[in-house]
Every structure is written in C-alpha cells, then in structure tokens.
Amino acid sequence: MDSPPTQTPVVFQSMSPILAARDLQEAVAYYRDTLGFALAWTWGAPPVRAGVIRDGLELQLVSDGRGAPPGPSRVYFLLTAVDDYYQRCCQHGGNIVMALADRPFGVRDFRVADPTGNVICFGQSTGAR
C-alpha cells in the first residue's frame, strides 16, 4: 500500500505593507531619520521602490504608482517602550497627528503622518481590555 504524499506546512515568514510615496527620496529620509528605520533596498534606476526596515519588520515605499494604494494608508506597529519611542519621534521632527495616550481598547499609542499622508501608528499593550 502506498503511503499518502507528505505536505509541507505553509508558514508565513514576513509581511511588507506597501505604501505610496509622493517623493521616494523624501519618504526614505523621513522613515530613516525621523522614525529610525534603515534603508534595506531600492529598486529601479532611478529608484521607484524602496524597503525600509526596523527590528526585522519591513515597509515598502513605492513612488511610481504601480503596486501601491492610490491614497494614504495606515499601518499599526506593536512595540515595547512606546513612551521612549514617542519621545524619539518628537525630538526628530515627527509629524505627530495623534499624541501618545492610553486608549480604551487596551493600548498606549500615538500616530505620525509621513510626507505623503500615510498614517503610521505605534502602540504598546497596557494589558487592559
């Protein structure tokens, strides 16, 4: 009797939200200098797409209109030491659109807007739900 074929389990390994960037160079500078991300890669000559990364989490920025949503997007990051990160963003000129505060849904968070208008949210669980 033949044994059934084995199946390799499907494992998700990463996620890279794709955000529109009105000006790719300006967007990369904002994510690097203001939010503390590192430039991971660029594509095109001149570049029309870039990956920025922080602690193994990547965002893709696209300026050519292909592969990015047509309007502003939102991304939510959970992290530790949100108060310290908030201070860093403020000190480096972050465009804070919602100040750091405890929310009724169990997180302490804040929001920044990038030069294109994408809203990036950073939060830490408070344990309250």
C-alpha positions as CSV (number, residue, x, y, z in Angstrom):
1,M,0.0,0.0,0.0
2,D,1.3,3.4,-1.0
3,S,1.6,6.0,1.8
4,P,-0.1,9.3,1.2
5,P,2.2,12.1,-0.1
6,T,3.6,14.4,2.6
7,Q,2.6,18.0,2.5
8,T,4.9,20.8,3.5
9,P,3.2,23.0,6.1
10,V,2.6,26.6,5.0
11,V,4.4,29.1,7.2
12,F,4.1,32.8,6.8
13,Q,7.5,34.3,7.2
14,S,7.1,38.1,6.9
15,M,4.8,40.9,5.9
16,S,5.6,44.0,4.0
17,P,2.9,46.6,3.7
18,I,3.2,48.7,0.6
19,L,2.7,52.5,0.9
20,A,2.6,55.2,-1.7
21,A,5.3,57.7,-1.6
22,R,4.8,61.1,-3.4
23,D,8.6,61.6,-3.3
24,L,10.6,58.4,-2.6
25,Q,13.8,60.1,-1.5
26,E,11.9,62.3,0.9
27,A,9.9,59.4,2.3
28,V,13.0,57.2,2.8
29,A,14.7,60.1,4.6
30,Y,11.7,60.5,6.9
31,Y,11.5,56.8,7.8
32,R,15.3,56.7,8.3
33,D,16.0,60.0,10.1
34,T,12.7,60.6,11.9
35,L,11.3,57.1,12.7
36,G,14.6,55.3,13.0
37,F,14.1,52.7,10.1
38,A,17.1,51.6,8.0
39,L,17.1,51.5,4.2
40,A,17.1,47.8,3.3
41,W,17.0,48.0,-0.5
42,T,15.9,50.1,-3.5
43,W,14.7,49.1,-7.0
44,G,14.9,50.9,-10.3
45,A,17.3,53.4,-11.8
46,P,16.5,56.0,-10.5
47,P,14.8,54.2,-7.6
48,V,11.0,53.9,-7.7
49,R,10.6,51.4,-4.9
50,A,12.4,51.0,-1.5
51,G,12.2,48.9,1.5
52,V,12.8,50.3,5.0
53,I,13.2,48.0,7.9
54,R,13.2,48.2,11.7
55,D,13.6,45.2,14.0
56,G,13.0,42.8,11.2
57,L,9.7,44.5,10.1
58,E,9.7,46.0,6.6
59,L,7.6,48.6,4.9
60,Q,7.8,49.1,1.1
61,L,7.6,52.6,-0.3
62,V,6.5,53.0,-4.0
63,S,6.7,56.2,-6.0
64,D,5.8,55.0,-9.5
65,G,2.1,54.5,-8.8
66,R,2.3,50.7,-9.6
67,G,1.7,48.4,-6.7
68,A,0.8,51.0,-4.0
69,P,-2.7,52.1,-2.9
70,P,-3.8,55.3,-4.6
71,G,-4.3,57.2,-1.4
72,P,-2.9,57.4,2.1
73,S,-2.7,54.1,4.1
74,R,-2.5,53.2,7.7
75,V,-0.1,50.7,9.4
76,Y,-0.1,49.7,13.1
77,F,3.0,48.5,14.9
78,L,3.0,47.0,18.3
79,L,6.3,47.6,20.2
80,T,7.8,47.9,23.6
81,A,8.9,51.2,25.3
82,V,6.3,53.3,23.4
83,D,6.9,56.3,25.6
84,D,10.6,56.3,24.7
85,Y,9.9,55.9,21.0
86,Y,7.3,58.7,21.1
87,Q,10.0,61.0,22.6
88,R,12.4,60.0,19.9
89,C,9.9,60.7,17.2
90,C,9.1,64.1,18.7
91,Q,12.8,65.0,19.1
92,H,13.4,64.1,15.4
93,G,10.6,66.2,14.0
94,G,7.9,63.5,13.6
95,N,4.6,64.8,12.3
96,I,2.5,63.7,15.3
97,V,-1.2,63.5,14.3
98,M,-2.4,61.9,17.5
99,A,-0.5,62.3,20.7
100,L,0.6,59.5,23.0
101,A,-2.2,58.4,25.3
102,D,-3.9,55.3,26.8
103,R,-6.8,54.1,24.6
104,P,-9.9,52.3,26.0
105,F,-9.1,49.3,23.8
106,G,-6.0,48.3,25.8
107,V,-3.1,50.1,24.2
108,R,-1.0,53.2,24.7
109,D,-0.3,54.6,21.3
110,F,0.4,57.5,19.1
111,R,0.3,58.3,15.3
112,V,2.5,60.0,12.9
113,A,1.9,61.0,9.3
114,D,4.7,60.6,6.7
115,P,5.3,63.2,3.9
116,T,2.7,61.5,1.6
117,G,0.0,61.4,4.3
118,N,0.3,57.7,5.3
119,V,-0.5,57.3,9.0
120,I,1.8,55.1,11.0
121,C,0.5,54.0,14.4
122,F,2.8,52.8,17.2
123,G,1.3,51.2,20.3
124,Q,2.1,49.1,23.3
125,S,-0.4,46.9,25.1
126,T,-1.4,48.1,28.5
127,G,-3.0,44.8,29.5
128,A,-6.4,46.4,30.0
129,R,-9.2,45.2,27.7
